[in-house]
Amino acid sequence: MPEKKKSSRPKKSPSSATSSLTSSDTGSKNQKEERRMGSQPSKRNGSGLAEPVSEGAEKWAEAVIRPDDHDVPSMREPIKKKMSKKRNISTGKRNPKVGPSPQENGENRRLKIKLTEGVVQDYINLEKAIHRLERKNVLKKYESQTIYSDNLKNTVEQLEAVLKELRKQTEREKSDLKNIEQPSVKDFLKQQGQWDERHKKERTEYMEAENRQETVQKELNLARINYDNALKVMEIYKQQTDNLNALYDKQDKMLEGIFGPDYASEKEKCTGG
């Protein structure tokens, strides 16, 4: 029969096994006691035994590791505040990957126009109104009427200045005629044989000045009437132009609401903005 191989593992004696269990049990008890006391693991001396912890160290560990229940919040709150402050001031730059705020998203949703049959009909009506005003060529008419009104205004101002000078001249001619018609002057001129000639001359000059004044006055009155009418027509064209520009703005906002900001970008490119 084959011989049984003997195990090479040395057998422990009962006394050695008992002593090892006792030492391990003692070590685990010491570790539990250290964890319960909250102190750091004891240093071991050269012989492998734990050094006793001083009474002052135990009290310090209990005060730090195991505070009273009512002290815990007061200790944690300042730490949280400091940490939150550090998080707030840790960087002054906004993360570019952060998306828009809910408020901005809400505004974008409100600006977005849903393409429905009613919206299409509104756009058609808007196009018709724009076409009617464009067919009248109100922008060009307003520009031309503005120039015409400015010219009439200049004409009125010039005629007023001319009329002012003519009135002065008429007054001078009238004064000369009155002076020559005085009895003393009249008798003197008659003695000289110049009365008829001088009187006719002064009277003619006065009549001519008065006629020129009346002519300019009529021109001024007509220019004022034309200027007032031109202003009224210009105001009509201005109102139509304002309406057309308002329709253009409304159309742009509607298209931007339907197609998004890409429409505005394309419009700026087309207008060279």
Rosetta blueprint (number, residue, H / E / L):
1 M L
2 P L
3 E L
4 K L
5 K L
6 K L
7 S L
8 S L
9 R L
10 P L
11 K L
12 K L
13 S L
14 P H
15 S H
16 S H
17 A H
18 T H
19 S H
20 S H
21 L H
22 T H
23 S H
24 S H
25 D H
26 T H
27 G H
28 S H
29 K H
30 N H
31 Q H
32 K H
33 E H
34 E H
35 R H
36 R H
37 M H
38 G L
39 S L
40 Q L
41 P L
42 S L
43 K L
44 R E
45 N L
46 G L
47 S L
48 G L
49 L L
50 A E
51 E L
52 P L
53 V L
54 S L
55 E H
56 G H
57 A H
58 E H
59 K H
60 W H
61 A H
62 E H
63 A H
64 V H
65 I H
66 R L
67 P L
68 D L
69 D H
70 H H
71 D H
72 V H
73 P H
74 S H
75 M H
76 R H
77 E H
78 P H
79 I H
80 K H
81 K H
82 K H
83 M H
84 S H
85 K H
86 K H
87 R H
88 N H
89 I H
90 S L
91 T L
92 G L
93 K L
94 R L
95 N L
96 P L
97 K L
98 V L
99 G L
100 P L
101 S L
102 P H
103 Q H
104 E H
105 N H
106 G H
107 E H
108 N H
109 R H
110 R H
111 L H
112 K L
113 I L
114 K L
115 L L
116 T L
117 E H
118 G H
119 V H
120 V H
121 Q H
122 D H
123 Y H
124 I H
125 N H
126 L H
127 E H
128 K H
129 A H
130 I H
131 H H
132 R H
133 L H
134 E H
135 R H
136 K L
137 N L
138 V H
139 L H
140 K H
141 K H
142 Y H
143 E H
144 S H
145 Q H
146 T H
147 I H
148 Y H
149 S H
150 D H
151 N H
152 L H
153 K H
154 N H
155 T H
156 V H
157 E H
158 Q H
159 L H
160 E H
161 A H
162 V H
163 L H
164 K H
165 E H
166 L H
167 R H
168 K H
169 Q H
170 T H
171 E H
172 R H
173 E H
174 K H
175 S H
176 D H
177 L H
178 K H
179 N H
180 I H
181 E L
182 Q L
183 P H
184 S H
185 V H
186 K H
187 D H
188 F H
189 L H
190 K H
191 Q H
192 Q H
193 G L
194 Q L
195 W H
196 D H
197 E H
198 R H
199 H H
200 K H
201 K H
202 E H
203 R H
204 T H
205 E H
206 Y H
207 M H
208 E H
209 A H
210 E H
211 N H
212 R H
213 Q H
214 E H
215 T H
216 V H
217 Q H
218 K H
219 E H
220 L H
221 N H
222 L H
223 A H
224 R H
225 I H
226 N H
227 Y H
228 D H
229 N H
230 A H
231 L H
232 K H
233 V H
234 M H
235 E H
236 I H
237 Y H
238 K H
239 Q H
240 Q H
241 T H
242 D H
243 N H
244 L H
245 N H
246 A H
247 L H
248 Y H
249 D H
250 K H
251 Q H
252 D H
253 K H
254 M H
255 L H
256 E H
257 G H
258 I H
259 F H
260 G L
261 P H
262 D H
263 Y H
264 A H
265 S H
266 E H
267 K H
268 E H
269 K H
270 C H
271 T H
272 G L
273 G L
